[in-house]
Amino acid sequence: MDFTFKPESGASSAPDLIPAGVLSYALVTIGAAKQSKESGGTYYPLTLTLMGGQYEGRKIFETLPDVTDTKNSEKWRAIAVTNMTRMFEVAGVFNPANPESYRALQGKDFLTLCNFLDGKRIAIRIKIEVSTDPAYANKNKVGEYLSTNPTSQGYKNYVKLLGGQSVVAEARSNAFSAPVAQAPATAPGWIKVPTQPAPNNDNPF
């Protein structure tokens, strides 16, 4: 057999970034607990593997702070509660039409919640995070966790995804700096069950 060796043989390059605004289902994989070097707070690495569409198999990496660890900032913990609620809604664990479904995880410790979330299918809107350090490249991150709750901020894009639309959002001046989710004003408690049908369940914990 005749082999031809070329400079590019065996070379690898990072895939192009997924355009900001793409909607996709994703499989959640949760890694082992780690401690923040800055605060000492516990957090868990998240790997979100895209499911379906032209970007199937691509991975996005995020972190999930332990919302019971007060070493993590109040804002980060509050955002995590919102994001986890949305993930559990899309995964079918929480049903916005049935407030009682939000009791399913009541009394569980945070590690148990993480194990319960591991392997679930969720839905996300993708963004591009622009690096402020020239030594690091821009990367894809989660711009929004979508939700099945009609009163949630993530519902509109979930409906688009459900309709098979893997869309790129219209260009906006703040496309690269949009927050992952709107954080509640106070630190999260531990499962607060909604009292009205189809409430805004962004923070049932």
C-alpha positions as CSV (number, residue, x, y, z in Angstrom):
1,M,0.0,0.0,0.0
2,D,1.3,3.4,-0.9
3,F,1.1,6.0,1.8
4,T,1.4,9.7,1.3
5,F,2.4,11.7,4.4
6,K,1.2,15.3,4.6
7,P,1.7,18.1,7.1
8,E,-2.0,18.1,8.0
9,S,-2.0,14.3,8.6
10,G,-3.3,13.7,12.1
11,A,-3.9,17.4,12.7
12,S,-7.0,18.4,14.5
13,S,-8.8,21.7,14.7
14,A,-11.6,23.0,16.9
15,P,-15.0,22.8,15.1
16,D,-16.6,26.1,14.1
17,L,-18.7,27.7,16.7
18,I,-22.4,27.0,16.6
19,P,-24.3,30.2,15.7
20,A,-25.8,32.1,18.5
21,G,-29.6,31.5,18.8
22,V,-29.6,27.9,17.7
23,L,-32.2,25.8,19.7
24,S,-31.5,22.2,20.5
25,Y,-32.3,19.3,22.8
26,A,-29.4,18.2,24.8
27,L,-28.5,15.2,27.0
28,V,-27.2,16.1,30.5
29,T,-24.1,14.5,31.9
30,I,-23.0,15.6,35.4
31,G,-19.4,15.2,36.5
32,A,-17.9,14.7,40.0
33,A,-18.1,17.5,42.5
34,K,-15.4,20.2,42.5
35,Q,-14.5,23.1,44.7
36,S,-14.2,26.7,43.5
37,K,-10.6,28.0,43.8
38,E,-12.0,31.5,44.6
39,S,-14.7,30.7,47.1
40,G,-14.3,27.1,48.1
41,G,-17.9,26.4,47.1
42,T,-19.0,23.1,45.7
43,Y,-20.1,22.9,42.0
44,Y,-20.7,20.2,39.4
45,P,-19.5,20.2,35.8
46,L,-22.2,19.8,33.2
47,T,-21.7,18.4,29.8
48,L,-24.6,19.0,27.4
49,T,-24.5,16.8,24.3
50,L,-26.7,18.2,21.5
51,M,-29.4,15.8,20.2
52,G,-30.8,16.0,16.7
53,G,-30.2,18.6,14.0
54,Q,-27.0,19.4,12.2
55,Y,-25.0,19.9,15.4
56,E,-25.9,16.5,16.9
57,G,-23.1,15.2,19.1
58,R,-21.5,18.6,19.7
59,K,-20.9,19.4,23.4
60,I,-21.4,22.5,25.5
61,F,-19.8,22.7,28.9
62,E,-21.4,24.5,31.9
63,T,-21.3,24.4,35.7
64,L,-24.0,23.9,38.3
65,P,-23.3,25.2,41.8
66,D,-24.6,23.4,44.9
67,V,-27.5,25.7,45.8
68,T,-27.2,24.7,49.5
69,D,-23.6,25.7,49.8
70,T,-23.5,29.3,51.0
71,K,-19.9,29.6,49.9
72,N,-21.3,30.0,46.4
73,S,-22.6,33.4,45.7
74,E,-26.3,34.1,46.3
75,K,-26.8,35.2,42.6
76,W,-25.1,32.1,41.2
77,R,-27.2,29.8,43.4
78,A,-30.4,31.6,42.5
79,I,-29.7,31.3,38.8
80,A,-29.0,27.6,39.3
81,V,-32.4,27.1,40.9
82,T,-34.1,28.8,37.9
83,N,-32.1,26.7,35.4
84,M,-32.7,23.4,37.2
85,T,-36.4,24.1,37.3
86,R,-36.5,24.6,33.6
87,M,-34.5,21.5,33.0
88,F,-36.8,19.4,35.2
89,E,-39.8,20.8,33.4
90,V,-38.5,19.8,29.9
91,A,-37.5,16.4,31.3
92,G,-41.0,15.9,32.4
93,V,-40.3,15.7,36.1
94,F,-42.2,18.9,36.8
95,N,-45.5,19.6,35.1
96,P,-46.6,23.2,35.1
97,A,-50.2,22.2,34.9
98,N,-49.8,20.1,38.1
99,P,-48.3,22.0,41.0
100,E,-48.1,18.7,43.0
101,S,-45.5,17.4,40.6
102,Y,-43.1,20.0,42.0
103,R,-43.1,17.9,45.3
104,A,-41.4,15.0,43.5
105,L,-38.0,16.1,44.6
106,Q,-38.9,17.7,48.0
107,G,-36.5,16.8,50.8
108,K,-33.8,15.5,48.5
109,D,-30.2,16.6,49.1
110,F,-28.5,18.4,46.2
111,L,-26.3,15.4,45.1
112,T,-29.5,13.3,44.8
113,L,-31.0,16.0,42.6
114,C,-27.9,16.1,40.4
115,N,-28.0,12.3,40.0
116,F,-31.7,12.5,39.1
117,L,-30.9,15.2,36.5
118,D,-28.0,13.1,35.0
119,G,-29.0,11.5,31.7
120,K,-32.1,13.6,31.2
121,R,-33.0,15.3,28.0
122,I,-33.4,19.1,28.2
123,A,-33.7,22.0,25.8
124,I,-31.4,25.0,25.3
125,R,-30.8,28.1,23.3
126,I,-27.1,28.4,22.4
127,K,-25.0,31.6,22.6
128,I,-21.4,32.6,21.9
129,E,-19.3,33.7,24.8
130,V,-16.7,36.2,23.7
131,S,-13.4,35.7,25.5
132,T,-11.8,38.8,27.1
133,D,-8.5,37.0,27.2
134,P,-6.6,36.7,23.8
135,A,-5.1,33.5,25.1
136,Y,-8.5,31.8,25.0
137,A,-10.9,31.4,22.1
138,N,-14.6,32.3,22.0
139,K,-16.8,29.4,23.0
140,N,-20.4,28.2,22.9
141,K,-22.4,28.4,26.1
142,V,-26.0,28.1,27.2
143,G,-27.9,31.3,26.5
144,E,-31.1,30.1,27.9
145,Y,-32.6,26.9,29.4
146,L,-36.0,26.4,27.7
147,S,-39.2,25.5,29.6
148,T,-42.6,23.8,29.1
149,N,-44.1,26.4,31.4
150,P,-46.2,28.9,29.4
151,T,-45.4,31.7,31.9
152,S,-41.7,31.1,31.8
153,Q,-39.2,33.2,29.9
154,G,-38.0,30.1,28.1
155,Y,-41.4,28.9,26.8
156,K,-41.5,30.8,23.5
157,N,-38.3,29.2,22.2
158,Y,-39.3,25.8,23.5
159,V,-42.4,26.0,21.3
160,K,-40.2,26.9,18.3
161,L,-38.0,23.9,19.0
162,L,-41.0,21.7,19.5
163,G,-42.0,22.7,16.0
164,G,-38.8,21.5,14.6
165,Q,-37.3,24.9,14.2
166,S,-33.5,25.0,14.8
167,V,-33.3,28.7,14.4
168,V,-30.6,31.4,14.6
169,A,-31.9,34.4,16.6
170,E,-31.8,37.8,14.9
171,A,-28.6,39.6,15.5
172,R,-28.7,41.8,18.6
173,S,-26.2,44.2,20.0
174,N,-26.1,42.2,23.3
175,A,-26.1,38.7,21.7
176,F,-22.8,37.8,23.3
177,S,-23.6,39.1,26.7
178,A,-27.1,38.0,27.4
179,P,-27.5,36.4,30.9
180,V,-28.1,32.7,31.2
181,A,-31.3,33.4,33.1
182,Q,-32.9,36.1,35.2
183,A,-32.0,35.5,38.8
184,P,-34.6,35.7,41.6
185,A,-34.1,38.6,44.0
186,T,-33.5,36.4,47.0
187,A,-31.4,33.3,47.6
188,P,-33.1,30.0,46.8
189,G,-34.9,28.1,49.6
190,W,-35.6,24.4,49.3
191,I,-38.6,23.3,47.2
192,K,-41.4,25.7,47.4
193,V,-44.5,24.1,45.9
194,P,-46.6,26.4,43.6
195,T,-50.1,27.0,44.7
196,Q,-51.8,28.0,41.4
197,P,-52.1,26.0,38.2
198,A,-49.5,26.9,35.5
199,P,-47.6,29.3,37.8
200,N,-44.3,30.9,37.0
201,N,-42.2,28.0,38.3
202,D,-38.8,29.5,37.8
203,N,-38.0,29.0,41.5
204,P,-39.9,26.2,43.2
205,F,-37.0,25.2,45.4
